[in-house]
Amino acid sequence: MSDRIIMRTGECLIAGGPPFTAAEPEVVIGELAGPVGTQIATRPGNQSAGHSKVFAILDTDIQVRPVTLMVSKVTVKSTAYTNILMGTVQGAIANGVLDAVREGILPKEKANDLGIICSVWLNPGAATDENLDHEALFDIHRRAMKESIRKAMTHEPTIDWLLDNQDKVTHKYYQRSLDAKKNQG
């Protein structure tokens, strides 16, 4: 069995905090000498309006390892949104990566050989909320990033769990649409 990490995927939703602080990062993790590395090498040069691709940094001039490329799931339309995404959330993502290394979820010895692509969701309402709780926003995105990485590295949910629970789980937003339809009729 190979010790190579070709490609792992994971996601996590953490909600329930103050308004506009929910996080739902989706990650792809793999060795830089593979498909993930190819995407990390090519995506920054292939920018698209409203969906910038940037490295996760602790602060300006301090990029994390494993190298982590952030891509916004939401079309960025304002300076306020950009400042939150490329400030509070970018720092949170970077810290979540380092937390995963510190806890052994990501192997420290592979920190220079792995790459992560993270699709980041930041609620658009964050840009207009004058009372946005940046501390809670940072904490929630940091925890969600670490949990996404953990799920990717442990292949969670497992196929057995999915098969056992397929008929017990209803997508949250599908259920809401059913409930709304029932209330209308």
MIDRENZA-161299 format. One line per 3 residues: number of its first residue (from 1); their letters; for each residue x, y, z of N, C-alpha, C. Coordinates in Angstrom, 2 decimals. Example, Ala and Ser with C-alpha at 12.3 -4.5 7.8 and 13.67 -1.06 7.14 Angstrom:
2
1) as) 13.19,-5.69,7.80,12.30,-4.50,7.80,13.20,-3.30,7.80  12.85,-2.25,7.08,13.67,-1.06,7.14,12.90,0.03,7.87
END
This chain:
185
1) msd) 0.84,-1.18,0.00,0.00,0.00,0.00,0.88,1.24,0.00  0.53,2.21,-0.78,1.30,3.43,-0.94,1.01,4.41,0.18  2.04,5.17,0.55,1.87,6.24,1.52,1.51,7.54,0.83
4) rii) 1.34,7.47,-0.49,1.02,8.68,-1.24,-0.41,9.13,-0.93  -0.58,10.42,-0.95,-1.89,11.03,-0.79,-2.18,11.71,-2.13  -2.85,10.98,-3.01,-3.11,11.49,-4.35,-4.19,12.56,-4.31
7) mrt) -5.36,12.20,-3.77,-6.44,13.17,-3.68,-7.44,12.72,-2.64  -7.68,13.58,-1.69,-8.70,13.36,-0.66,-9.64,14.55,-0.69  -10.89,14.31,-0.36,-11.87,15.39,-0.33,-12.62,15.39,0.98
10) gec) -13.04,16.56,1.40,-13.81,16.68,2.63,-14.55,18.00,2.67  -15.57,18.04,3.50,-16.33,19.27,3.70,-16.90,19.27,5.11  -17.28,20.45,5.54,-17.86,20.58,6.88,-18.72,21.83,6.91
13) lia) -19.84,21.75,7.58,-20.67,22.92,7.81,-20.74,23.16,9.31  -20.36,24.37,9.71,-20.55,24.79,11.09,-21.40,26.05,11.05  -22.57,25.96,11.64,-23.51,27.08,11.69,-23.98,27.25,13.13
16) ggp) -24.90,28.14,13.34,-25.48,28.31,14.67,-24.83,29.39,15.50  -23.84,30.08,14.92,-23.21,31.17,15.64,-23.95,32.48,15.40  -23.29,33.59,15.70,-23.91,34.89,15.42,-24.23,35.03,13.93
19) pft) -25.07,35.98,13.56,-25.46,36.14,12.16,-24.24,36.24,11.22  -24.37,35.57,10.09,-23.41,35.62,8.98,-22.04,35.01,9.28  -21.95,34.15,10.29,-20.65,33.57,10.65,-20.51,32.10,10.26
22) aae) -21.54,31.50,9.67,-21.46,30.09,9.30,-20.33,29.86,8.31  -19.77,28.65,8.35,-18.67,28.28,7.45,-18.97,26.93,6.82  -18.60,26.78,5.55,-18.76,25.51,4.86,-17.63,25.32,3.86
25) pev) -16.41,25.09,4.36,-15.30,24.86,3.44,-15.36,23.46,2.83  -14.99,23.38,1.57,-14.83,22.10,0.88,-13.36,22.04,0.46  -12.71,20.92,0.77,-11.28,20.81,0.49,-10.95,19.64,-0.42
28) vig) -9.90,19.84,-1.19,-9.27,18.79,-1.96,-7.81,18.81,-1.51  -7.31,17.67,-1.07,-5.95,17.57,-0.54,-5.18,16.53,-1.35  -3.96,16.85,-1.71,-3.15,15.89,-2.43,-1.71,16.35,-2.54
31) ela) -0.90,15.44,-3.04,0.52,15.76,-3.21,0.70,16.77,-4.33  1.70,17.63,-4.17,1.98,18.63,-5.18,2.45,17.98,-6.48  3.00,16.78,-6.39,3.42,16.04,-7.59,2.24,15.18,-8.07
34) gpv) 1.11,15.82,-8.30,-0.10,15.12,-8.74,-1.13,16.12,-9.20  -2.39,15.68,-9.35,-3.43,16.56,-9.88,-3.72,17.79,-9.02  -3.61,17.66,-7.71,-3.86,18.81,-6.84,-2.77,19.86,-7.05
37) gtq) -1.54,19.41,-7.13,-0.44,20.34,-7.39,-0.58,21.04,-8.72  -1.04,20.31,-9.73,-1.25,20.92,-11.05,-2.28,22.04,-10.96  -3.37,21.79,-10.24,-4.40,22.82,-10.09,-3.89,24.02,-9.30
40) iat) -3.12,23.76,-8.25,-2.58,24.87,-7.45,-1.62,25.70,-8.30  -0.86,25.05,-9.17,0.09,25.77,-10.02,-0.59,26.57,-11.12  -1.75,26.13,-11.59,-2.39,26.80,-12.73,-3.52,27.75,-12.36
43) rpg) -4.21,27.50,-11.28,-5.38,28.34,-10.94,-5.04,29.80,-10.66  -3.96,30.14,-9.95,-3.70,31.57,-9.71,-3.51,32.38,-11.00  -3.04,31.75,-12.03,-2.87,32.45,-13.30,-4.13,32.47,-14.13
46) nqs) -5.18,31.84,-13.65,-6.44,31.76,-14.37,-7.55,32.39,-13.52  -7.36,33.65,-13.17,-8.32,34.35,-12.32,-9.60,34.63,-13.09  -10.71,34.68,-12.37,-11.98,35.06,-12.98,-12.65,36.11,-12.10
49) agh) -13.30,37.06,-12.72,-13.92,38.17,-12.00,-14.83,37.67,-10.89  -14.58,38.16,-9.68,-15.42,37.81,-8.54,-15.08,36.52,-7.86  -14.12,35.77,-8.40,-13.73,34.49,-7.79,-12.20,34.37,-7.76
52) skv) -11.59,35.28,-7.05,-10.13,35.29,-6.95,-9.62,34.03,-6.27  -8.45,33.62,-6.70,-7.79,32.48,-6.09,-6.55,33.02,-5.39  -6.49,32.84,-4.08,-5.39,33.37,-3.28,-4.90,32.31,-2.31
55) fai) -3.65,32.45,-1.90,-3.10,31.54,-0.91,-3.59,31.91,0.49  -3.77,30.91,1.32,-4.11,31.15,2.72,-2.86,31.62,3.43  -3.01,32.72,4.14,-1.87,33.31,4.85,-2.28,33.62,6.29
58) ldt) -1.29,33.55,7.19,-1.53,33.95,8.58,-1.63,35.47,8.67  -0.79,36.12,7.89,-0.75,37.57,7.79,-0.02,37.88,6.50  -0.02,39.10,6.08,0.69,39.42,4.86,2.12,38.91,4.99
61) diq) 2.59,38.25,3.96,3.96,37.75,3.88,4.20,36.47,4.69  3.14,35.80,5.17,3.33,34.57,5.94,2.35,33.51,5.44  2.77,32.80,4.39,1.95,31.73,3.79,2.07,30.45,4.61
64) vrp) 0.99,29.71,4.72,1.02,28.46,5.49,1.49,27.28,4.65  1.87,26.24,5.34,2.20,24.94,4.75,1.33,23.92,5.44  0.80,22.98,4.72,0.81,22.82,3.28,0.20,24.03,2.58
67) vtl) 0.75,24.31,1.40,0.23,25.42,0.61,-1.26,25.22,0.42  -2.03,26.29,0.64,-3.48,26.21,0.58,-4.00,27.32,-0.30  -4.72,26.93,-1.34,-5.31,27.88,-2.28,-6.78,28.04,-1.96
70) mvs) -7.21,29.26,-1.71,-8.60,29.57,-1.41,-9.31,30.05,-2.67  -10.54,29.57,-2.86,-11.38,30.01,-3.97,-12.76,30.32,-3.38  -13.28,31.50,-3.66,-14.58,31.88,-3.13,-15.70,31.18,-3.89
73) kvt) -16.67,30.62,-3.15,-17.86,30.03,-3.76,-18.86,31.11,-4.16  -18.78,32.26,-3.50,-19.71,33.36,-3.74,-19.00,34.39,-4.61  -19.71,34.95,-5.56,-19.12,35.99,-6.39,-18.90,37.23,-5.54
76) vks) -17.65,37.65,-5.47,-17.26,38.81,-4.67,-17.65,40.07,-5.44  -18.47,40.90,-4.79,-19.00,42.09,-5.48,-18.67,43.40,-4.76  -18.09,43.33,-3.57,-17.84,44.58,-2.85,-16.50,44.54,-2.13
79) tay) -15.99,45.72,-1.87,-14.74,45.85,-1.12,-14.92,45.33,0.29  -16.07,45.59,0.90,-16.33,45.12,2.26,-16.25,43.60,2.33  -16.87,42.93,1.36,-16.83,41.46,1.33,-15.39,40.99,1.13
82) tni) -14.69,41.61,0.20,-13.29,41.25,-0.07,-12.45,41.38,1.19  -12.63,42.47,1.92,-11.83,42.69,3.12,-12.07,41.64,4.19  -13.30,41.19,4.32,-13.61,40.14,5.30,-13.06,38.79,4.82
85) lmg) -13.29,38.48,3.55,-12.82,37.21,2.99,-11.30,37.12,3.01  -10.63,38.21,2.61,-9.17,38.21,2.52,-8.52,38.72,3.80  -9.26,38.73,4.85,-8.75,39.14,6.16,-9.11,38.09,7.18
88) tvq) -10.25,38.27,7.81,-10.69,37.37,8.88,-10.76,35.92,8.41  -11.42,35.67,7.29,-11.61,34.29,6.83,-10.30,33.69,6.33  -9.52,34.45,5.60,-8.23,33.94,5.09,-7.33,33.53,6.26
91) gai) -7.28,34.35,7.29,-6.49,34.01,8.47,-7.03,32.78,9.18  -8.35,32.66,9.23,-8.97,31.50,9.87,-8.65,30.22,9.12  -8.73,30.26,7.80,-8.41,29.09,6.98,-6.96,28.67,7.23
94) ang) -6.06,29.64,7.22,-4.64,29.35,7.45,-4.43,28.70,8.82  -5.08,29.24,9.84,-4.94,28.67,11.17,-5.54,27.28,11.26  -6.65,27.04,10.57,-7.24,25.70,10.55,-6.30,24.68,9.94
97) vld) -5.57,25.07,8.89,-4.58,24.17,8.28,-3.49,23.84,9.29  -2.97,24.85,9.96,-1.90,24.60,10.94,-2.40,23.80,12.13  -3.64,24.01,12.53,-4.22,23.19,13.61,-4.24,21.71,13.20
100) avr) -4.58,21.46,11.92,-4.62,20.08,11.43,-3.23,19.45,11.43  -2.21,20.23,11.11,-0.83,19.71,11.17,-0.44,19.47,12.63  -0.71,20.43,13.48,-0.34,20.31,14.90,-0.98,19.09,15.55
103) egi) -2.22,18.79,15.17,-2.93,17.64,15.76,-2.62,16.33,15.07  -1.77,16.35,14.05,-1.39,15.12,13.36,-2.41,14.65,12.33  -3.41,15.45,12.04,-4.40,15.10,11.02,-3.72,15.11,9.65
106) lpk) -2.90,16.13,9.43,-2.03,16.19,8.25,-0.62,15.86,8.72  0.08,14.97,8.02,1.42,14.61,8.46,2.41,15.77,8.31  3.02,16.16,9.41,3.97,17.28,9.43,5.10,17.05,8.43
109) eka) 5.55,15.80,8.32,6.67,15.50,7.42,6.31,15.69,5.94  5.02,15.83,5.64,4.58,16.05,4.26,4.12,17.50,4.03  4.37,18.38,4.98,3.88,19.75,4.89,4.35,20.49,3.64
112) ndl) 5.52,20.16,3.14,6.03,20.82,1.93,5.69,20.05,0.66  5.08,18.89,0.80,4.77,18.05,-0.35,3.29,17.99,-0.67  2.44,18.47,0.24,0.99,18.44,0.04,0.46,19.82,-0.33
115) gii) -0.68,19.81,-0.97,-1.38,21.04,-1.27,-2.85,20.87,-0.95  -3.50,21.99,-0.68,-4.93,21.99,-0.37,-5.59,23.06,-1.22  -6.70,22.70,-1.82,-7.56,23.68,-2.48,-8.82,23.75,-1.63
118) csv) -9.18,24.95,-1.24,-10.34,25.14,-0.36,-11.34,26.06,-1.02  -12.54,25.54,-1.28,-13.65,26.39,-1.71,-14.26,26.97,-0.45  -14.29,28.29,-0.37,-14.71,28.98,0.84,-16.07,29.63,0.63
121) wln) -16.97,29.43,1.59,-18.25,30.11,1.57,-18.30,31.10,2.72  -18.51,32.34,2.37,-18.74,33.40,3.35,-20.10,34.00,3.03  -20.97,34.04,4.00,-22.31,34.57,3.79,-22.21,36.02,3.29
124) pga) -22.84,36.34,2.16,-22.78,37.71,1.63,-23.28,38.77,2.61  -24.15,38.39,3.52,-24.64,39.33,4.52,-23.56,39.86,5.44  -22.44,39.16,5.54,-21.34,39.60,6.38,-20.84,40.99,5.95
127) atd) -20.90,41.26,4.66,-20.37,42.52,4.13,-21.19,43.73,4.54  -22.43,43.53,4.91,-23.29,44.67,5.25,-23.67,44.71,6.73  -23.21,43.74,7.50,-23.55,43.70,8.93,-22.55,44.55,9.71
130) enl) -23.01,45.68,10.19,-22.13,46.58,10.95,-21.71,45.99,12.28  -22.44,44.98,12.75,-22.13,44.35,14.04,-21.54,42.95,13.87  -20.97,42.67,12.70,-20.40,41.35,12.45,-19.40,40.98,13.54
133) dhe) -19.57,39.80,14.09,-18.68,39.31,15.14,-17.47,38.63,14.47  -16.42,39.40,14.26,-15.23,38.89,13.58,-14.54,37.77,14.37  -14.59,37.85,15.67,-13.98,36.81,16.49,-14.70,35.47,16.29
136) alf) -16.02,35.50,16.32,-16.80,34.28,16.08,-16.62,33.80,14.65  -16.61,34.71,13.68,-16.40,34.36,12.29,-15.06,33.64,12.12  -14.02,34.18,12.72,-12.68,33.58,12.65,-12.70,32.18,13.27
139) dih) -13.24,32.07,14.46,-13.27,30.79,15.18,-14.04,29.72,14.41  -15.19,30.07,13.88,-16.03,29.09,13.18,-15.35,28.64,11.88  -14.79,29.56,11.11,-14.11,29.17,9.87,-12.85,28.36,10.17
142) rra) -12.15,28.69,11.23,-10.96,27.92,11.62,-11.33,26.48,11.97  -12.36,26.32,12.80,-12.79,24.97,13.20,-13.33,24.19,12.01  -14.08,24.85,11.15,-14.65,24.16,9.98,-13.55,23.71,9.03
145) mke) -12.51,24.52,8.87,-11.41,24.13,7.99,-10.70,22.90,8.54  -10.40,22.91,9.81,-9.74,21.76,10.42,-10.60,20.50,10.30  -11.90,20.65,10.51,-12.80,19.50,10.43,-12.92,18.99,8.99
148) sir) -12.93,19.88,8.03,-12.96,19.46,6.62,-11.72,18.64,6.29  -10.59,19.09,6.77,-9.33,18.37,6.55,-9.38,17.01,7.23  -9.88,16.98,8.46,-9.98,15.70,9.19,-10.86,14.72,8.43
151) kam) -12.00,15.18,7.96,-12.89,14.30,7.21,-12.23,13.80,5.93  -11.50,14.67,5.26,-10.80,14.26,4.03,-9.76,13.19,4.33  -9.01,13.39,5.37,-7.91,12.48,5.66,-8.38,11.15,6.26
154) the) -9.59,11.12,6.80,-10.11,9.88,7.39,-11.23,9.27,6.55  -11.44,9.83,5.36,-12.46,9.32,4.44,-13.84,9.30,5.08  -14.19,10.40,5.76,-15.51,10.47,6.40,-16.44,11.37,5.61
157) pti) -17.70,10.99,5.57,-18.27,9.78,6.13,-17.85,8.55,5.31  -17.77,7.43,6.00,-17.37,6.19,5.32,-18.51,5.71,4.43  -18.17,4.88,3.48,-19.20,4.33,2.58,-20.19,3.48,3.37
160) dwl) -19.72,2.76,4.38,-20.64,1.95,5.20,-21.65,2.85,5.93  -21.17,3.95,6.51,-22.08,4.86,7.19,-23.10,5.42,6.19  -22.63,5.83,5.02,-23.52,6.39,4.00,-24.60,5.38,3.59
163) ldn) -24.20,4.14,3.36,-25.16,3.12,2.96,-26.16,2.83,4.07  -25.67,2.80,5.32,-26.55,2.53,6.46,-27.52,3.67,6.74  -27.15,4.90,6.39,-27.94,6.07,6.76,-28.59,6.79,5.59
166) qdk) -28.44,6.27,4.40,-28.95,6.93,3.21,-30.42,7.31,3.33  -31.25,6.42,3.84,-32.69,6.68,3.93,-33.08,7.44,5.19  -32.11,7.71,6.06,-32.39,8.44,7.29,-32.02,9.92,7.19
169) vth) -31.29,10.28,6.16,-30.80,11.65,6.03,-31.54,12.35,4.89  -32.03,13.55,5.18,-32.66,14.39,4.17,-31.88,15.70,4.12  -31.50,16.10,2.93,-30.76,17.36,2.79,-31.54,18.49,3.44
172) kyy) -30.87,19.25,4.27,-31.48,20.31,5.05,-32.31,21.28,4.19  -31.79,21.68,3.04,-32.50,22.65,2.22,-33.64,22.01,1.42  -33.52,20.74,1.11,-34.63,20.01,0.49,-35.79,19.93,1.47
175) qrs) -35.48,19.62,2.73,-36.52,19.52,3.76,-37.20,20.86,3.95  -36.43,21.95,3.93,-37.03,23.28,4.10,-38.00,23.57,2.96  -37.63,23.18,1.73,-38.53,23.45,0.61,-39.80,22.61,0.73
178) lda) -39.68,21.38,1.25,-40.87,20.55,1.47,-41.76,21.18,2.53  -41.14,21.67,3.62,-41.91,22.29,4.69,-42.61,23.56,4.21  -41.94,24.35,3.40,-42.52,25.59,2.87,-43.71,25.27,1.94
181) kkn) -43.54,24.24,1.14,-44.61,23.83,0.23,-45.84,23.35,1.03  -45.57,22.60,2.10,-46.65,22.09,2.94,-47.39,23.25,3.62  -46.64,24.28,4.05,-47.27,25.44,4.71,-48.08,26.29,3.76
184) qg) -47.73,26.26,2.47,-48.46,27.05,1.46,-49.76,26.35,1.07  -49.78,25.05,1.13,-50.94,24.31,0.64,-51.78,23.86,1.72
END
